[in-house]
Amino acid sequence: MRAHMMRAVEIVEPGGPEVLRLCERPVPVPGHGEILIEIAYAGVNRPDALQRAGAYLPPPGASDLPGLEASGRVAALGPGVVGWAVGDAVCALLPGGGYADLAVCPVAHALPIPEGMDLKSAACLPETCFTVWSNVIGRGGLKAGERFLVQGGSSGIGTTAIQIASALGARVFATAGSDEKCAACTALGAVAINYRTTDFVEVLRAEGGADLILDMVGGSYIARNIKALADDGRLVFIAFLDGPRAEINFAPVMLRRLTITGSTLRPQSDAAKAAIALELKQKLWPLVAAGRVRPVLDSEFALTEAAAAHARLESGVHIGKIVLRMR
């Protein structure tokens, strides 16, 4: 391969996993305040699949290549970068471009590999940790002793949310769609609810209601989430796998002083992401280094097998995170 070119996986056209194609692209050049990362592993996340399907366009200026998190080593420093050296191990939240041998990102979105963690596991951290921390702790304001419900507890987001909430002293509940997935949630510290056989609303109401719910389902779950909340409870949306629309009665929201909010990570400003990164380094990374929060790895695929990785992600059978290996 030519020295100024790299391997990458691009989206040929909107569609299914088969539209992912191996290609050559020019090696990106880090700009002011950016680093170039030689990628070892890249996380595979649902926003990647949405982008591939044409439903989640990259923000202006971002790479058109999928991939929002990666781990590896610093390959080059852009102007104005301090605190890092070529060869340093790093994991980072990327604006895009992670399905490639090299990618650039703002240095403020890069984090050191937690002590005792390998590069494969570290690639699983940024997207989920940024998302969970900013929504569960930031927007949701979770406190020790509160009842916390995460919908989709066996997903990458879910397994991360269970561990973070448990480490912070919350009582955690999680929904999942099979006995195997429920067992995985239980092993991480959650009271698992098989949504195919049990009504999570009844379970939470019997416990006094959820103080905080993290939801990525939407659709028919929206009204049910509201019923499952305790008075003064908070509902935070991060995705809508079942659709963003529902007809709900807002009278209980007023009468019971409920808060409904949500966010998506990728469109937020560089400054907002940098602030989250700083909180992760100061407050979450010590928990990771202590082994109290660890990625749950489902499977690993070669870069050339990106289509198979997407197929597994969308099959719904995975538990935890999927990664792409560059070498």
Phi, psi and omega in degrees: 000140179298145189299329183266006179244159180218162173280146177206163172247121181248164177263111185293317179198161178300137180167202181279187182304333183293347180276358174280128186224135175289137183211178170250139176226155174297144176294126180291153181250126181292134177270193181299128179076015181241158172238153173259127183249128168277110192279134173263313180220147175235136176286147176251121186230161182300325174301331176296317180293322177295320177297316179301324181279354179088014184255002184210083186288145177297147176293161181306133178089348181276156175300146175279352178285142177288168177115107186249003177205150181198165171230159180167215180229148180294124182259333180197153179248133174281169178303140176084000181275128176230160176090355178229155177227153176303132181100346179296139174285139188209149164233152190207149167276124185254151173285354185146171173092009184287340179276065184197167179292328181219151179208155177252153173205158173301136183299332181288350178259005180259146182227148176293153175293127179304146182305131177084005183252142177273171185293326180298311179294322182296331179293342181275353190275310196301303186300314182288319182291318176301314184294310183294313184298314184291331182264319181281314181272313182290288182289319185279338177061036183300137180236157176304138178091348180280160176266123185238129177244128173246124176278134183078051188292341181268359178284174176301315176297314184297314181295327176289316181297319179302312184292317180296313181296320178296317180297332180269004173093013177277159170266119193253135172240148181213139174264148176204164191256011177206163178297322179297316179292322177297321178297322178295319178294318179298318180298334180273352176115011182258155164278111187272141180235115176283107187291348178281339184237346186225141179275113181296332178297314180297319180298312183289323179296324178294337180266359182105001180092156179276133174286330180213135174236130171256117187238135175236014183260307182069210177053235182293345179281343188299306180294324180292323176300317180299319178295329184279349182283148169283166173303140183066018180285163182236139179238122183241123178261138175234351178194169182222072181296334179256012178103153185268001187248143175198153173260119183228156176268116183275356179301316178297331179297318179285313185294327184254008174057049182273153177242128177240124182212187179172172179197161166241148189275314191301319182285353183291159185292159175302323181294320179295318179292323178297322179294321177295317180301319180296319177296319179299315182297320184278323190248326183264322183302324175298326177291324177293314180298329180278357179082009181277340173228119181223142177297143172261113185264120178278307187198162182231135178231152172289157177306322180292349181253027183301323180297319178294324177297318178293321178298319179293318179303314185279348177289334181080006182272348185287155174235111183091214193259152173243137180231155172255136178259129183281330183235000000 
